[in-house]
Amino acid sequence: MKIIEKTKEFELTEDTAVAIGKFDGFHMGHQKLLHMVTEQKAKGLAAAVFTFVPSPAAFFSKEAQQELTTIQEKRNIFEEAGVDYLIEYPFYQEIADMEPETYIRKVLVEQLHAKCIVAGEDVSFGKKGMGNYRLLEQKSAEYGYQVIVIDKVQYQGREISSTYVRDAVKQGEMELVTKLLGQPYHVGGTIVHGRHLGTGLGMPTVNILPPPEKLLPPNGVYYSYVMMNGRIYLGITNIGTKPTVSGEAVMGVETFIYDFDQDVYGQDIQVYLLHYKRPEMRFHGIEALKKQMATDIAAGREYHGLSI
């Protein structure tokens, strides 16, 4: 997959099918859209994804936005799906002020050589977001492209959206999140050394420091599994703040993997969160902490169907 980033000065050399969207959370609706784009490869079109970086919402808020899916996670998803071109188009005021038809002609048609444009029915683009799927359809004959509009996917009568997923994550409703995404919500990172407190208690853990832009569910304990080196390991995860040598507190994701004692420092893992068990707690002494950890681990074994 070729990634075009941090520039608006480019032109693709082959005709494309283009998916337009933010793709935050990569929920079931996004998956349907992307599948439709990659299907066009059978018709001789290259599969392209067009997204803005930063997102318009982040640009106008002037503040860092936490995301369900980081840029690197999106890149991984698109590459695995067979996308040929990922355009991370820089968003700034000039782009925000671009007339919708200019966006269609200059960006989609002239730069991306779009012969097929796939978008959700809620797509918006151009000045004040006035461009929509109806404008795409109106201009299709003039500019020589086909439009495929993807209907909203629903779950229990509600449209699945990034906002819906985001709200569920913030509430720790991980089973609902799994339904909306088609898989459990995950947090990735490189295993780092922690305080070795778990090791001292006979309950060693693997620790990652998630990217600051990654949206995390509420601090607390979760039943989980870890994907590492192509294998799945069952475990129980704590999300919470970890003091550093500088005295500052940073968010950490700490997982106890059942029946596992390998040295895996420096390896990349993905932690998939299945169920929110309890909130983060403060303990009065090591013994109280050890007792609670043992209780959580036993409950996790039962949840996963493992022998205790």
C-alpha positions as CSV (number, residue, x, y, z in Angstrom):
1,M,0.0,0.0,0.0
2,K,1.3,3.4,-0.9
3,I,0.7,6.1,1.7
4,I,0.5,9.7,0.5
5,E,0.8,12.1,3.5
6,K,1.5,15.7,4.5
7,T,1.1,17.0,0.9
8,K,-1.7,18.0,-1.4
9,E,0.6,18.0,-4.4
10,F,0.2,14.6,-6.0
11,E,-1.6,12.8,-8.8
12,L,-2.3,9.1,-9.1
13,T,-1.4,7.4,-12.3
14,E,-4.2,4.9,-12.5
15,D,-8.0,5.0,-12.2
16,T,-9.4,4.4,-8.8
17,A,-12.3,3.5,-6.6
18,V,-12.2,5.9,-3.7
19,A,-13.6,5.5,-0.2
20,I,-14.2,8.8,1.6
21,G,-14.4,9.0,5.4
22,K,-12.8,9.6,8.8
23,F,-12.8,5.9,9.7
24,D,-12.5,6.4,13.4
25,G,-13.4,3.2,15.2
26,F,-13.6,1.3,12.0
27,H,-17.1,0.0,12.9
28,M,-19.4,-2.2,10.9
29,G,-20.4,0.6,8.6
30,H,-16.8,1.5,7.8
31,Q,-16.2,-2.2,7.1
32,K,-19.1,-2.4,4.6
33,L,-17.8,0.7,2.8
34,L,-14.2,-0.6,2.6
35,H,-15.4,-3.9,1.3
36,M,-17.3,-2.2,-1.5
37,V,-14.2,-0.3,-2.5
38,T,-11.9,-3.3,-2.6
39,E,-14.5,-5.2,-4.6
40,Q,-14.0,-2.6,-7.4
41,K,-10.4,-4.0,-8.0
42,A,-12.1,-6.8,-9.9
43,K,-13.2,-4.2,-12.4
44,G,-9.6,-3.0,-12.9
45,L,-9.7,0.0,-10.5
46,A,-7.1,0.6,-7.8
47,A,-8.6,0.8,-4.3
48,A,-8.0,4.1,-2.6
49,V,-9.0,5.6,0.8
50,F,-9.2,9.3,1.2
51,T,-9.2,10.8,4.7
52,F,-8.2,14.1,6.3
53,V,-5.3,14.5,8.8
54,P,-6.0,16.1,11.2
55,S,-9.8,15.4,11.1
56,P,-11.9,18.5,10.5
57,A,-13.3,18.0,14.1
58,A,-9.8,18.1,15.5
59,F,-8.8,21.0,13.3
60,F,-11.7,23.2,14.4
61,S,-11.5,22.3,18.1
62,K,-7.8,23.4,18.1
63,E,-7.2,20.7,20.7
64,A,-5.8,17.2,20.5
65,Q,-8.6,14.7,20.0
66,Q,-8.5,11.2,21.4
67,E,-9.3,8.6,18.7
68,L,-10.9,5.2,18.7
69,T,-8.4,4.2,15.9
70,T,-5.0,5.8,15.7
71,I,-3.4,6.7,12.4
72,Q,-1.1,3.7,12.6
73,E,-4.0,1.4,13.4
74,K,-5.9,2.7,10.4
75,R,-2.9,2.1,8.2
76,N,-2.7,-1.5,9.3
77,I,-6.4,-2.1,8.7
78,F,-6.3,-0.6,5.2
79,E,-3.2,-2.5,4.2
80,E,-4.6,-5.8,5.4
81,A,-7.8,-5.1,3.5
82,G,-5.9,-4.8,0.2
83,V,-6.1,-1.0,-0.2
84,D,-3.6,0.2,-2.8
85,Y,-3.5,3.9,-1.9
86,L,-4.1,5.7,1.4
87,I,-4.3,9.5,1.0
88,E,-3.9,11.3,4.3
89,Y,-4.8,14.7,3.0
90,P,-3.6,17.7,5.1
91,F,-6.6,19.6,6.5
92,Y,-6.2,23.4,7.0
93,Q,-8.3,26.5,6.5
94,E,-7.8,26.7,2.7
95,I,-9.2,23.1,2.4
96,A,-12.0,23.9,4.8
97,D,-13.0,26.8,2.6
98,M,-12.9,24.9,-0.7
99,E,-16.2,24.8,-2.6
100,P,-17.7,21.3,-2.7
101,E,-17.6,21.1,-6.5
102,T,-14.0,22.2,-6.5
103,Y,-13.2,19.4,-4.1
104,I,-14.9,16.9,-6.4
105,R,-13.2,18.1,-9.6
106,K,-9.7,19.0,-8.3
107,V,-9.1,16.4,-5.6
108,L,-11.3,13.3,-6.4
109,V,-11.3,13.5,-10.2
110,E,-8.0,15.2,-11.2
111,Q,-5.7,14.0,-8.4
112,L,-7.2,10.6,-7.5
113,H,-8.5,9.8,-11.0
114,A,-11.7,8.5,-9.3
115,K,-14.0,6.4,-11.5
116,C,-16.0,5.1,-8.6
117,I,-16.7,7.0,-5.3
118,V,-18.0,5.1,-2.3
119,A,-19.3,7.1,0.7
120,G,-21.8,6.8,3.5
121,E,-25.1,8.6,3.2
122,D,-24.0,11.1,5.8
123,V,-20.8,12.1,4.0
124,S,-20.0,15.8,4.0
125,F,-17.2,17.8,2.4
126,G,-16.3,21.2,1.2
127,K,-17.0,24.7,2.6
128,K,-19.2,24.4,5.7
129,G,-19.7,20.7,4.9
130,M,-22.2,21.6,2.2
131,G,-21.1,18.8,-0.1
132,N,-23.0,15.6,0.2
133,Y,-23.8,12.3,-1.6
134,R,-26.5,14.0,-3.7
135,L,-23.9,16.5,-5.1
136,L,-21.6,13.6,-5.8
137,E,-24.4,11.9,-7.8
138,Q,-25.4,15.2,-9.6
139,K,-21.8,15.6,-10.9
140,S,-21.1,12.0,-11.7
141,A,-22.0,12.1,-15.4
142,E,-20.2,15.4,-15.9
143,Y,-16.9,14.1,-14.4
144,G,-17.3,10.5,-15.4
145,Y,-17.5,8.5,-12.2
146,Q,-19.9,6.1,-10.5
147,V,-21.3,6.8,-7.0
148,I,-22.0,4.0,-4.5
149,V,-23.8,5.2,-1.4
150,I,-23.6,2.9,1.6
151,D,-26.6,2.8,3.9
152,K,-26.2,3.1,7.6
153,V,-25.7,-0.2,9.4
154,Q,-27.9,-0.4,12.5
155,Y,-27.7,-2.3,15.8
156,Q,-30.9,-2.8,17.7
157,G,-32.6,0.1,15.8
158,R,-29.8,2.6,16.2
159,E,-27.4,3.7,13.5
160,I,-23.8,2.6,14.1
161,S,-21.5,5.6,14.1
162,S,-18.2,6.6,15.6
163,T,-20.1,8.6,18.2
164,Y,-22.1,5.6,19.2
165,V,-18.9,3.5,19.6
166,R,-17.1,6.3,21.4
167,D,-19.9,6.7,23.9
168,A,-19.9,2.9,24.6
169,V,-16.2,2.9,25.1
170,K,-16.4,5.8,27.6
171,Q,-19.0,3.9,29.5
172,G,-17.0,0.7,29.6
173,E,-19.7,-1.2,27.8
174,M,-17.2,-3.5,26.1
175,E,-19.7,-6.2,24.9
176,L,-21.7,-3.5,23.1
177,V,-18.5,-2.1,21.6
178,T,-17.7,-5.6,20.3
179,K,-21.1,-5.7,18.6
180,L,-20.6,-2.3,16.9
181,L,-17.0,-3.0,15.8
182,G,-17.4,-6.7,14.9
183,Q,-14.5,-7.4,17.2
184,P,-13.4,-6.4,20.7
185,Y,-11.9,-3.0,21.3
186,H,-8.1,-3.1,21.5
187,V,-5.2,-1.1,22.7
188,G,-1.7,-1.8,21.2
189,G,1.8,-1.0,22.2
190,T,5.3,-2.3,22.9
191,I,5.8,-4.2,26.2
192,V,7.9,-2.1,28.6
193,H,9.2,-2.7,32.1
194,G,6.9,-1.7,34.9
195,R,7.4,-1.5,38.6
196,H,7.6,-5.4,38.8
197,L,5.1,-5.2,41.6
198,G,3.1,-8.1,40.1
199,T,6.3,-10.2,39.8
200,G,7.0,-9.6,43.4
201,L,3.5,-10.8,44.3
202,G,3.9,-13.9,42.1
203,M,1.6,-12.5,39.5
204,P,3.8,-11.1,36.7
205,T,2.2,-8.8,34.1
206,V,3.0,-7.4,30.7
207,N,2.8,-3.6,30.5
208,I,2.2,-1.2,27.6
209,L,1.9,2.6,27.4
210,P,-0.8,3.3,24.9
211,P,-0.4,6.3,22.5
212,P,-1.8,9.5,24.2
213,E,-4.2,10.0,21.3
214,K,-5.9,6.6,21.9
215,L,-9.3,6.7,23.6
216,L,-9.3,4.4,26.6
217,P,-12.3,3.1,28.5
218,P,-12.7,3.9,32.2
219,N,-9.8,3.0,34.5
220,G,-10.3,-0.4,36.0
221,V,-10.0,-4.2,35.5
222,Y,-11.1,-6.0,32.3
223,Y,-11.3,-9.6,31.2
224,S,-9.2,-9.6,28.0
225,Y,-7.0,-11.5,25.6
226,V,-3.7,-10.6,24.1
227,M,-2.6,-11.0,20.5
228,M,1.2,-11.5,20.3
229,N,3.3,-13.1,17.6
230,G,0.2,-14.3,15.8
231,R,-1.1,-16.1,18.9
232,I,-3.9,-15.4,21.4
233,Y,-3.3,-15.5,25.1
234,L,-6.1,-15.1,27.7
235,G,-5.7,-12.7,30.5
236,I,-7.0,-10.0,32.8
237,T,-6.1,-6.3,32.3
238,N,-5.8,-3.3,34.5
239,I,-6.1,0.2,32.9
240,G,-4.9,3.0,35.1
241,T,-2.2,5.6,35.9
242,K,1.3,4.5,36.5
243,P,3.9,6.7,38.3
244,T,7.1,7.2,36.4
245,V,10.6,8.0,37.6
246,S,9.9,11.7,36.9
247,G,7.1,11.6,39.4
248,E,4.4,12.2,36.7
249,A,1.5,9.9,36.2
250,V,1.0,8.2,32.8
251,M,-1.7,5.8,31.6
252,G,-0.7,2.2,31.6
253,V,-2.3,-1.0,30.3
254,E,-1.1,-3.9,32.5
255,T,-2.2,-7.5,31.7
256,F,-1.8,-10.7,33.6
257,I,-1.6,-13.6,31.1
258,Y,-2.7,-17.0,32.4
259,D,-0.2,-19.7,32.5
260,F,2.5,-17.6,30.9
261,D,6.1,-16.9,32.0
262,Q,8.1,-15.9,28.9
263,D,10.4,-12.9,28.6
264,V,8.6,-10.7,26.1
265,Y,9.9,-7.2,26.8
266,G,10.2,-5.1,23.6
267,Q,7.6,-7.1,21.7
268,D,4.5,-5.5,20.2
269,I,1.1,-6.7,21.4
270,Q,-2.6,-5.9,21.1
271,V,-4.8,-6.1,24.2
272,Y,-8.5,-6.9,23.4
273,L,-10.9,-5.8,26.1
274,L,-13.9,-8.1,26.5
275,H,-15.7,-7.2,29.8
276,Y,-15.4,-4.5,32.4
277,K,-15.2,-6.2,35.8
278,R,-14.6,-3.4,38.3
279,P,-13.3,0.2,38.7
280,E,-9.7,1.1,39.7
281,M,-9.3,0.8,43.5
282,R,-6.8,2.2,46.1
283,F,-5.5,-0.4,48.6
284,H,-4.3,-0.1,52.1
285,G,-1.2,-2.3,52.0
286,I,0.3,-5.0,49.8
287,E,-1.7,-7.8,51.4
288,A,-5.0,-6.2,50.5
289,L,-3.8,-5.6,46.9
290,K,-2.5,-9.2,46.6
291,K,-5.9,-10.6,47.9
292,Q,-7.8,-8.5,45.4
293,M,-5.5,-9.5,42.5
294,A,-6.0,-13.2,43.4
295,T,-9.8,-12.7,43.4
296,D,-9.7,-10.9,40.0
297,I,-7.5,-13.6,38.5
298,A,-9.7,-16.4,39.7
299,A,-12.8,-14.6,38.4
300,G,-11.1,-14.1,35.0
301,R,-10.2,-17.8,34.8
302,E,-13.9,-18.6,35.3
303,Y,-14.9,-16.1,32.7
304,H,-12.5,-17.6,30.2
305,G,-13.6,-21.1,31.0
306,L,-10.1,-22.1,32.4
307,S,-9.6,-24.5,35.2
308,I,-8.7,-22.8,38.5
